[in-house]
Amino acid sequence: MEQRSSAADLWPDPPELPLPVIMDQRWLDAVFLHWRIPGSSAARFMPSGVEPDVFDGSSWVGLIGFRMKGAGIGHGPGVPYLGSFNEVNVRLYSREPDGTRGVVFLSLDANRLPVVLAARQAGIPYVWSRIRSWGTPPRDTGDGASGYSVSRFRKGASSRFSVTPDLGSVADDPLSMHVTARFGLHSRFRGRTIHIPNTHEPWALHKADLHELDDGLISSAGIEVGGPPESVLYSPGVRTQFGWPRVVTSTRG
């Protein structure tokens, strides 16, 4: 079998986005940290009708930071102030019986309270936090590090992490594709499991070295990891659109 040699080769074609488009936004200066965890650790967080999406015999938990930019309703312009903010999330990876893949968010920290309150009404576990980003190219810090710090206004959990990107490299391995080629999220809403689809071009993914890590968000979400992350990635970002949600039919007894 011929070995694929680029991220474009590995990147799957995104499914057609169900209309109408409900949101348009950009995710910039993304840092991805991922740890291997047992499937049983992830399974207890899966909504009905989905199960952990396993890679290399394991589930994976991610700590991801990025700058939201220009989020707007439909194809409209970004909402002033509320449409641009920093976000850090903890997430797992899910799969439906028909193969539809997604993410399950354990927490999403953001520094816009109205956004947090609106998202929580839709069943998305946002948390209001003070978040700072720094060193993201071209705003270089001198040591090349790019990172995020989080301090929650309630419950006390915090995080600080940064990476040194190798902008001359390309992360085209299957694990990198597994944790970034995600075209939707699974969530609980009013007692049902829903899938909210999205679409975007392939991430421009770069390998990165871990610069610093002092995280309490993953353990606060109920997952324990040990040691440094197995996967460390950086991307300058993508533009994405979200489509109309659908209800996932549960297969559990």
Secondary structure, DSSP 8 states (H G I E B T S, - for coil): -----SHHHHS-------SS--EEEEEEEEEEEEEEE-HHHHHTT--TT-EE--BTTBEEEEEEEEEEEEEEETTS---TTTT-EEEEEEEEEEE-TT--EEEEEEEEEES-HHHHHHHHHTT--EEEEEEEEE--TTS--SS--EEEEEEESSS--EEEEEEEE-TT----SHHHHHHH---EEEEEETTEEEEEEEEE-----EEEEEEEEEE-HHHHTT----SS-SEEEEEEEEEEEE---EEE-----
